[in-house]
Amino acid sequence: MKWFEDSPRLSNSGQFLAFENGRGHLLVYDLKTPKRSNEYYFGEPVSAKVFSNDGKRLLVLLSDQTVFQLNLGTTEAAATK
């Protein structure tokens, strides 16, 4: 399998891989399957992304300082600014 990505991040558990695939486009893969788990489109570029210790959530910081907490394996997201 080939990926074209920028700034890949692996969860502590090794289950999820998150990377940017263009401006404001974030892909998350479940490496156990290995299939795309989630796909997100943001209006601003992603500045940073950090997995929670348990690997079930991903914190995403955008260039406009908006922060998203993504629950992996679902389509839930919470944003704060």
Secondary structure, DSSP 8 states (H G I E B T S, - for coil): -----EEEEE-TTSSEEEEE-STTEEEEEETTTTEEEEEEE-SS-EEEEEE-TTSSEEEEEETTS-EEEEETTSS-EEEE-
